[in-house]
Amino acid sequence: MIKLTRVNGTTLLVNESFLETAEETPDTVITMQNGHRYFVQESVDEILFKTLEFEKEKNIR
């Protein structure tokens, strides 16, 4: 799971396997495979970095 921050400042843990899209509109909106959408403070690049780091760490274990 990756840790993100909602626009209201609360923490959101996201299972990256179910992340379908991330777009900046200008706020960053992530859409999950079930259709749920979340507005977060992180940029698309930050989300991509966190996802890749998590996957790399998962493969090391």
Secondary structure as a PSIPRED ss2 file (coil, helix, strand):
# PSIPRED VFORMAT (PSIPRED V4.0)

   1 M C   1.000  0.000  0.000
   2 I E   0.000  0.000  1.000
   3 K E   0.000  0.000  1.000
   4 L E   0.000  0.000  1.000
   5 T E   0.000  0.000  1.000
   6 R E   0.000  0.000  1.000
   7 V C   1.000  0.000  0.000
   8 N C   1.000  0.000  0.000
   9 G C   1.000  0.000  0.000
  10 T C   1.000  0.000  0.000
  11 T E   0.000  0.000  1.000
  12 L E   0.000  0.000  1.000
  13 L E   0.000  0.000  1.000
  14 V E   0.000  0.000  1.000
  15 N C   1.000  0.000  0.000
  16 E H   0.000  1.000  0.000
  17 S H   0.000  1.000  0.000
  18 F H   0.000  1.000  0.000
  19 L E   0.000  0.000  1.000
  20 E E   0.000  0.000  1.000
  21 T E   0.000  0.000  1.000
  22 A E   0.000  0.000  1.000
  23 E E   0.000  0.000  1.000
  24 E E   0.000  0.000  1.000
  25 T C   1.000  0.000  0.000
  26 P C   1.000  0.000  0.000
  27 D C   1.000  0.000  0.000
  28 T E   0.000  0.000  1.000
  29 V E   0.000  0.000  1.000
  30 I E   0.000  0.000  1.000
  31 T E   0.000  0.000  1.000
  32 M E   0.000  0.000  1.000
  33 Q C   1.000  0.000  0.000
  34 N C   1.000  0.000  0.000
  35 G C   1.000  0.000  0.000
  36 H C   1.000  0.000  0.000
  37 R E   0.000  0.000  1.000
  38 Y E   0.000  0.000  1.000
  39 F E   0.000  0.000  1.000
  40 V E   0.000  0.000  1.000
  41 Q C   1.000  0.000  0.000
  42 E C   1.000  0.000  0.000
  43 S C   1.000  0.000  0.000
  44 V H   0.000  1.000  0.000
  45 D H   0.000  1.000  0.000
  46 E H   0.000  1.000  0.000
  47 I H   0.000  1.000  0.000
  48 L H   0.000  1.000  0.000
  49 F H   0.000  1.000  0.000
  50 K H   0.000  1.000  0.000
  51 T H   0.000  1.000  0.000
  52 L H   0.000  1.000  0.000
  53 E H   0.000  1.000  0.000
  54 F H   0.000  1.000  0.000
  55 E H   0.000  1.000  0.000
  56 K H   0.000  1.000  0.000
  57 E H   0.000  1.000  0.000
  58 K H   0.000  1.000  0.000
  59 N H   0.000  1.000  0.000
  60 I H   0.000  1.000  0.000
  61 R C   1.000  0.000  0.000
